Amino acid sequence: MSSSQAATGSPVSGGLWRYSVTSPAFWIVAFLVMVILGLVLPIRLPLGPNYWDTDIYLDAAQRIRQGQIPNIDFFTSIGPLGFYLTAGIKALFPQAQPALLANWAIVPLSLPIAALIAWDIDARSRKLALAIVIPFLFLTSLPINLHSLYPSPGFDGFGYYNRHVALLLYLLLAALLFVESRILLTTLVAVLMVALFLVKVTGPVSGAALVGYAVLAGRMRFRDAAIAAGSVIACLGVVELATGLVFAYLEDILDLAMLNSASFLRRFLTLGSIKFNVIAPCLVLIGILAYAARRDRLSPRSLLTSPLGWLSASLFALVLGETQNSGSLEFIGLWPVLILILKDYHHKSGDQLRPWVLMLVMAVSLPSAVIFLERGARAVIAAPRYQALEVPDVGPLGRVSLKPELAERAIAQLEHYPKYEEAYQDLARRGLLPSATLFSEIDHQATWLLEVQQGLDAIKRWEASNSRQLNGFFALDFVSPFNHLLGRAAPQHVALGIDTDRTNPKVTREMLEALRDIDAIMRPKCPYEVKRAAIWTQFAQALEGRQLISLAPCWDMYLRK
């Protein structure tokens, strides 16, 4: 080998390196390594809106570890799969940052599916396989929603299950459009539909519409779709016979539907307003494709199989699901269809509509890609100058940071709220929050973490001075973190994530009996606000006969005698 070859490496090794870097498998394995490192390392994330939603996953993991079954032993507005995956990953990585843990809970399922799709496509076109895999990995990488609720850089602490559904629908569309193996396609459809159902019930609504269209378009035989549907029913039947979970889940969904009765039109207008940057160019693109189809005199059958048909059907199916979501990777399921359009127009260099089609494809996809990249980059770049919170007992949940001025504000609020409680009681009587966007405000989420730390300190002091270890806790709040933070038993039959307006059913006899066995019912007061007041009123019966103890400036404890 010549000296120049020795310096630069042999042609064989260089070729192998280029081959591996352009292989979908390389990127999938690299992503998996990144996820594992992210779960192992003590990463501190910039605090984002609604971070307390993350605690729902920790609470669920604790309950599952204690033997409780979601939808049976406690009400939840979503399916159990995300909770079980979180519990499993947390058992392997107990010190993982919870926002990363919840965001990547879907990875053990989604990454193998993405690998199988890429394997099938790669046999025909490596470029196409990479075009499917790399955007999927990119959108899975960070806990970010495509609609910002707060201007300060940070990672979103809510919408995890909506993001999981969006990613699974992306994979479903990629499989329906590009997987050629009938056996693999049937298997993937069955697995993805089961997963969508067990993550959130809105997922299989969109999924069923897409699979139905695939049958009409000839991408999937009716017999194969029937086999997939039968497999889904059989799988869910086995789960139901073994646990009773499926029927309980459907009951919870019916209860939730009664609590959320907003019209489809109202939700569609909200979605149209939030995602105008995607929906508007997508409708224009559909119009251009429709003009091209009319110009080319496509037959009805050709229309079904064309990019126009797939884009129209996909937009409709995704709208059905996204009208019921709040915080997501909205409409990323369109990206495989956009790849299909690019593939179709790649060779139409003489078509006068080609520049318009390509421009509109970019107009549909780039806003989401740029928002995701920009929000992620801002959070990462801002992190070094952010300040950590002093919440040592909150564990990995407290591994967050925020702007120093917001941290100072959070600390000041913890002292301010008890001093002026009457003013906040007046706001609650008027049905008003201290701020219209209170839960999205990062300083409020920091105050909540400080409030939890104060509660933990007070509980430990009380237990030490009274020589009594409390057997469990129930917080009259949206979330109840004390059980998983102190290793105590969570009460059964109590909802996970209590919002009296949206996600909490009426108090039942089972709830009251379960709460009677819990030593401590905790009432937070920093701030006293209308939603906390509503929860306190709803569970007033459970407080009867208990001793009221002023535990700390921000906490009252109703002690079982």
N, C-alpha and C positions, 0 to 999 in steps of 0.2 A: 504494500500500500504506500502511495506517495506521501510526502510530508504534508501536502495540502489536504489530502484525504484524512490523514491522521488528525489534523487540526480541526477539521469540520465534522468528522464522523464519516463512516462509510456510507455509500449510497444505499446499502441495504437497510442499515439502521435508520437513516433519514426517511426512507420510504415507509418503513414500519411505523415511525412516529407520525408521519403525515396520515397514514391509513388509520391509526388509532384515534387521532384528533378529529378526523372527519367521520368517525364511527358513532352512531347513536349510543352504543353500549358504553363508550368512553365517557360521554357526558352524563349518562345515567349513573354510572359508578362514581364519578366525581361528585355528582350531586348528593348521592347517598353518603359519601365520606363527609361532605360539608354538613349534612344534617346530623350525623353522629357526633361530629366535633361540636356543633352548636348545642347539642343536648348535654354533652359531657362538660364543656368549659363553663366556668361561672360568669356567663355573659350578663351584663347589665344593659337593659334596653331603655331608650328614651320613652318616657311615659306618654301615652296617647289617650284619646277620648274613651270614655266608658270602660276603663280598664277593669273595673270590678266585675264585668261580665266574665273575665277570665277565671275568677274564683269559682264560677259555676262548675267548671271542669274539674277543679281540685276537690270541690265538695262531692261531686258525683264519683270521682275516683275513690275517695275515702269511703263513701257509702257502699260502693261495689266491693271494695276490699273487706268490708264488714259483713258482706253477704246479702245486701239489699239488691233488688232487681229494678232497674229503671222501668217506669210506667206501671209497675205493680206495687212496689213499696214506696214510691214517691212519684208525684205528678211532674211531668216535664213537657214542655211545649214542642219538643223535637224527638227524634228517634234515639235509640240507645247506642247505635254503633260507634259514634264519635266518643261517647263516654267510655265504652269498653276499650277502644283503641288507646285512649288517653291513659286509662288505668294500667293497661299493659305496658305502654312505653314508660310511664312513671315508675313502674316496678323495676325496670331496667336502668332508668336514669332518674333517681329520686331527687337530685338537685337541679334538674333542668329548669331553665327559665320558663315559667308557665305559659307565657304568650307564644313562645316558640313551640312548646310542648303541644298546646291546643292547635296551633296552626298546622303543625306537621303530623297531627294524629292520623290524618288520612293517608300519609305516605306509605305505610306498610301495605296498603291495599292499592293505591293509585300507581305507585312506581312499578310494580310488576306488570300491571295492565298496560302502562305506557311502554314498557319493554317489549311485551308481546306484540303490541300494535307496530312498534318500530321494527321488530324482527320480521314481521310479515311484509311490511312496505319496503324494507331495506333490500330484500331479495330482488326487487324490481327497480327501485330508485332510491339511492342513498340521499340525494338532495331532498326528496319529498319526505323521507323519514326524519331527517334533521329539521325540516320545516315544521313538522308536527311536534317533535320532542322538545326542541330548545325553547319555544314559547311556553310550553307546559311547565318545564322546569323553572323558567323565569318567573312565572306567575305563582308558582308554589313556594318560592323561596322565602318570602317575608310576610309577616302579618299586616297586610295593607289592603284597604278597601279602595275602590275607584271613585269614591265620593268623600271628600274631606269634610269633617265636622268642626275642625279647629285649626286656626292658622299656624300655630306653633308646631315645629317639626316633632314627630313622634310616631310610634307604631300603634295601629288600631287595636284596642282591647276588646273588640266585639265583632260579631258577624262571622265567627269561625265556621259554624255549620253551613252558613250561606256560601262561604267561599268553597267549602268542601263540595257542596252540590254543584257549584259552577264548574269546578275542576272535573268532576265526574261526568257532567254533561259534555264538556269539551272532549273527553276521551270517548264518550258514546258517539258523538258526531264523527270524530276521527275514524272510529272503527266502522261505522255505517258507510262512510264515504270511501274508505281506502283499503280496508282489509279484504282480501280476496278469498282466503280459506273459509269455506262454509262452516266447517266444524269450529274453527277458532272464532269466527264472527258470532255464531250462535252461542258459544260459551261466554264470550265477552258481554254480549247483550244480556244474558241471564245474570251474570255476576254483577254487572253495573246496575241493572234494575233492582236487584235485591239490595245492593249497597245504597242506592238512591232512596229506596223506601225506608231503610233503617237509619238513614241520616236525617232526612226531613221529608215529610209527605209531599211537599210541593215538587220535589225532584222527579218522582216517577210520573207525575202529571205531564211535565215537559218531555220526559223520556218516552212515555207511551206515544205521545204525538209524533215524536221523531221516528220511532220504530214503525209506527203505522204508515208514515210517509215513505219510509224505506221499502216497505212491502209494495206500496202503490207504484213506486219508482222502479221497482225491479231490482233494487240493491240487495234485498233479502227475500228469499222465498217464503210464501205463506206458511209452508210446513215448518221451515226453520224457526219462524217467528212463533208459531204455535208450540214448538218444542221448547223454545226459550221461555215462553209464558208459562208452560206447564212446569218447567224447572223452577221458575220463580215461586209459583204457587206451592210446589212440593217442598221447597226449601223453607218457605215461611210456615208451611204446615208443620214441618218437623220442629221448628223453633216454637211454634204455638203449643204443640203436644208436650214438648219437653219443659217449657217454662210458663206458658200462658201469656207470654209477653206481647204477641201480635195483637190479640183482642184488646188487651189493656191499652196498648199504644193507640189503637183506633178509637177507643173510648176517650182517651186524653185529647185526641185530635178533634173529636166532636165537641168536647167541652171547650176547647180553644176556639173553635169556629163560632160558638155561641158568644164568647167573650169579645171576638173581633168581627163585627158585623158591617164594617165599612164596605161600601159598594165597590164593585169592580171598576166602575167608571172613575170614582174618586182615586182609587189606587193607581189606575192607569195614567190619569192626569199627573199624579205625583211622580210616577216613574218617567213619564214623558218629559217632565220639567227637569228632573235630575239628570237623565241620560239623553238629553237633547243632542249632545255632541256625538252620540252614536246612532240614535234612532233616525235623526233627520238625514244624514248622509246615506244611511242604509236604505231609506225609502227612495231617495233620489237614485241610488244605484239600482234598486229594483225597477224603477221607472225606465232607466237607460237600457237595462237588460230586457225589459218587456218590449221596448221599441225595437231592439235588435231582433227579438224573437218574431215580432210581427213582420219586420223587414225580410227576415229569412224564411218566413212562412213555415214555422215549426209546427209539426203535428201535435195534437194533444198529448200523445205518448212521449214525444221528444221534449215537450215542455216539462213533463213530470221528471224526466231524467236530467234536465238541463240545470246549470247553476242558478238560473232564475227560479226554478221550482224549489230547489234546495234552500236558497236564501230566504225566499218567502216563507216556506214552512218552518225553517229554523227560527226566524225572527218571531213568528207567531208563537211557536212552542216556548221560546225563552221568555217572551212577554208574559205568558201564562204563569210561569214560575216566579219571575222577578217582581210581579205586582204584589206578591206575598212575602217578599224579603225586605230586610232593612240592613244594609251594609253588606257588600258582596263584591265579587269580581264580575259585575254585570256584563252580560253579552259576550264574554270571552268565548262562549260556545260557537259564536259566529266565525271565529278565526279559521277552523278547518274548512268551512265553506268558502271563505275568502281565498284560501290556498287553492281550492278547487277552481275558483274563478281565474286566479292567476295562471294556473296550469292550463286552463282552457284558452285563455287569450295570449299565452306566451308566443304561440306561432302565428297569430293573426296580425302580422305586421302591416298588412295592407288594409285592415279594417279601420275606417275613419272614427269609429267609436272607441277604439282601443285606448287612446290616451285618456279619454274621459272615464272609462272603466277602471283603468289603473289608478287614476287620481282619486276616484271615489273609494276604491279598495283601501287606499292609504288613509282617506278621510274617516273611514269606519274604524280602522284598526289602530292608527297612530295615537288618537287621544287617550285610549286606555293604556297603551304601552308607555307613552310619555308620562302620564299621571303616575303610573306605578313606579317607573324609574325615578322620576323627579321626587316623589314623596319618600321613597326609600333612600335616595341619595341625600336628601336634606336631613333626614333623621340620623343617618350614619355620620355625615359631616359635622352636624351640630353636637353629636354625643360627647366629644372630648371636652367641650366647655360646659357641659351640663353638670349639675350638682346631684349627688346621691342623697337619698332620704335616710334619716337615722331611724330605721325600723328594724332592729336586729332580730326581734322575735317573730317577724312576719315571714322569715325564711325566703325561699326563692321568689315568692310573690312580691317581696319588697325589693328585689334587685332591679330597680328602675332609677331613672335620673330625669331631671327637668331643668329648665332655666333657673339660675340662682334667684332671680326676682320672683318667679312663680313659687319656688320653694319657700322663700321668705313669706310670701303671701299665704301659703298653705299653713305655715306654722302660726302666723298671726290669726288666721281664721279659727284655728283650734282654740285660741284664747278668747277670741271675740264672740263666738256663738253662745257659750254659756252666759256671758256677761249681759247679753242683750236678747235673751231667749224670748221675752215677751213680744218683742218686735217680730220675731219669726213665727211665733204663735199667731199673731194677727194676720200675717201673710197666709198662713195655712188656713185660717178660718175663711179667708177670702178665696181660697182655692188656688193660690198662687205659689209658685216656687220662688226662692230667693233670686233666681235668675232663670230666664226662659230657656237657656241652654245649659243649665246647671250641670247635668251629668256628662256633657261633652267637654266641659271645661277642665283642663289638665290640672289646674291648681286645686279644683274640688276633688279630683281623684287622688291627688297627693294628700289632701286633708283627710280623705277617707282612710288611707293607709296609716296616717298618723293617729287617727281615731282608733283604728284596730289595735295599733301598738299600745295606746293608752289603756284600752280595754284589757289586753293581755297582761300588762303590768299590774293593773288593779285586781284581776282575777288571781294572779299568783300571790299578791300580797294578802288578799282575803283568805285564800286557802291556807296559807302559812299561819296566819294569825288565828284561824278558827280550827286548825288541824282537821280539815275536811277536804277531800278531793271531790269536786263536782263531777257527776257521771256524764254530763253532756250539756249542750247549749242549744238554744234556738234564738236567733236574733230577729227582732221585729224590723227587718230591713230587706232590701232586695236580695242580698246574699248573707250567708251565715258562716263566716270563716273559722270560728273558734274551734270547732270539732276537729277539723283536719290539721289545724295549727297546734293543738294541744293533745291530739291523739285520743279524743273522746268519741263516744257513740252519738251519731246523728239520729234524731227522731225519725221514725217511719211515717209515711203517708203525708208528709209535708212537702209542698211544692219546692222545686229547685228553681230559684230565681223568681222571687215574688213581686209581681206588679199587679196591683188590684184592678188596674184598668185593662190589662192585656193577658196576663199569663197565670192567674191564680184563681182556681175554682172556689166555690163556697166552702166554708169550714164544715167538716163532717164530724160525726161522732168518733170515727176512727182517728181523725186528726187530734181531737181533744183528748182522747184516751192516750195517744202516743205522747202528747205534750205533758200530760199529767205525770208521766214517769221521768221527765227530764228535770234535773235539779234546777237549772238556771235558764230563765227567759230574759234575754238582754234587750234593753231599749236604748238605741243610740239617740243622741241629742245634738250632734254637731254637724249639720244644723238640724233643728226641729223644722221639718218641712212637710208639705201636704201629703206626699206619698207615704212617708213614714207614719204620719198621723193616721192615714187610712188603714195601714197594716195593723197598727196598734188597736184601732177600733174593731177591725175584723176579728182579731184574736183575743178580744177582751175577755171572753168566757174562759180562756185558758189561764188567765191571770187571777181568777177568783181563788181565794184561800191562800195565796202566796204572800210572803213577806217582802215588802218593797224596801230595797237597800240602795242608797245613793252611793254607788260604787266609785265613781270618778266624775269629774266635771262633765264629761261627754257620755256617761253611761249610768243608767239605772239597772238594777238587777232584781227581778222577781224570783225570789228563792222559794223552792219547795220546802215546806216545813217538815 
